[in-house]
Amino acid sequence: MTQEYTREQVRIAADVGAPFSVRLAANPTTGHAWQPAFDPARLEWLGREFVSPASPPGVGGIERFDWRARAAGATRLSFAYRRPWESGTPADEVVFEVVCRSPDPGSEHLVA
C-alpha cells in the first residue's frame, strides 16, 4: 500500500524502492499548477494526477504526485504553486523533509 502525505504531514519516511504519494489541493482552471523541485539521485518522480469532484466544472480538487525513494539519505521535496508564465513569488509553497531509509535485508522493494 502506498503511503500518502499532505501539507499537514511534511516529514516523510520512505523505504528505498517503496512508492509514496503527496496530495495537494489545486485548481488548474486558474492557470496555477504545483511545480515540484527534488533531487533525482534520491527521488524518482513516477507521475501526477489531478482528481476533481464530479461537479461543478471548474471547481478545485487534489493533485497527486507519485514518487519512489531511490537512495538512502535525507532530502527535500518542495512544491511551488504558480502559473508557468509568471515569475516571482509563487502563490503557495510547501516543503517536505524526506528520509529515504535502506530497506531491511530480504525486503521485497528493489530499485530498478
CORPEMO-V490734 format. One record per residue. N is the residue number from 1. SS is DSSP state (H for helix, E for strand, L for the rest). PSI is psi in degrees with one decimal (NA if undefined). Layout:
N_SS_PSI, N_SS_PSI
This chain:
1_L_136.2, 2_L_129.1, 3_E_140.1, 4_E_139.9, 5_E_150.6, 6_L_178.0, 7_L_-16.5, 8_L_-9.3, 9_L_76.2, 10_L_-2.0, 11_E_118.2, 12_E_132.5, 13_E_120.6, 14_E_136.8, 15_E_142.4, 16_L_129.7, 17_L_-14.3, 18_L_139.7, 19_E_155.5, 20_E_162.8, 21_E_148.8, 22_E_128.6, 23_E_125.2, 24_E_139.4, 25_E_138.8, 26_E_158.8, 27_L_90.1, 28_H_-16.5, 29_H_-14.7, 30_H_-7.0, 31_L_-10.4, 32_E_148.1, 33_E_147.9, 34_E_129.4, 35_E_111.0, 36_E_150.3, 37_E_131.0, 38_L_165.7, 39_L_108.9, 40_L_-12.5, 41_L_-26.0, 42_L_-31.5, 43_E_140.3, 44_E_124.4, 45_E_117.5, 46_E_-21.7, 47_E_176.8, 48_E_154.5, 49_E_135.7, 50_E_128.6, 51_E_118.8, 52_E_157.6, 53_L_161.8, 54_L_-33.9, 55_L_164.3, 56_L_163.0, 57_L_146.4, 58_L_-8.1, 59_L_152.4, 60_L_174.6, 61_E_-145.0, 62_E_132.3, 63_E_123.4, 64_E_129.3, 65_E_126.7, 66_E_135.6, 67_E_163.9, 68_E_135.7, 69_E_130.2, 70_L_-37.7, 71_L_147.4, 72_L_145.5, 73_E_179.2, 74_E_145.8, 75_E_171.1, 76_E_144.9, 77_E_110.7, 78_E_152.0, 79_E_133.7, 80_E_129.5, 81_E_107.9, 82_E_166.1, 83_E_133.5, 84_L_-28.3, 85_L_-3.6, 86_L_143.5, 87_L_175.5, 88_L_-159.9, 89_L_129.5, 90_L_161.3, 91_L_-27.1, 92_E_155.2, 93_E_147.8, 94_E_135.4, 95_E_127.5, 96_E_137.8, 97_E_119.2, 98_E_129.5, 99_E_115.4, 100_E_117.7, 101_E_143.6, 102_L_134.2, 103_L_157.4, 104_L_147.7, 105_L_137.2, 106_L_5.5, 107_L_154.7, 108_L_-9.1, 109_L_118.9, 110_L_143.9, 111_L_129.1, 112_L_NA
